[in-house]
């Protein structure tokens, strides 16, 4: 994905990793987490596959079920090193694309 969409991919990635990590730490299956927040197990799976992004209300429910504050769902502190490297690479690629597009615009102006 390009531009701002790439930024969303990064947020989805952090959310997915944090949800999986905390869920596993608590010994919860996707089905059990879904049950705790009154959602379908497929919904949890889609979030963890980075295909869906929950509403603020649902983020608060998920955080509560995972015994954490909602902002912690987006913390990069506990992420594995390779995930942080991937995230860093995505941000750099998005920045490079935006920069190149801007340079092309400047070059085509009289």
Number of C-alpha atoms within 10 A of each C-alpha: 10 14 14 12 11 16 17 15 19 19 19 21 21 22 24 23 23 22 23 19 15 17 19 13 10 12 11 16 14 20 15 17 21 19 13 15 17 11 15 14 15 12 17 25 17 14 19 21 13 19 13 14 19 16 9 10 10 15 18 18 19 24 19 14 19 22 12 13 15 18 11 14 21 19 13 17 10 14 13 11 11 9 14 15 11 13 19 13 12 18 17 12 15 19 17 13 14 14 12 12 12 11 11 10 10 10 9 7 6 4
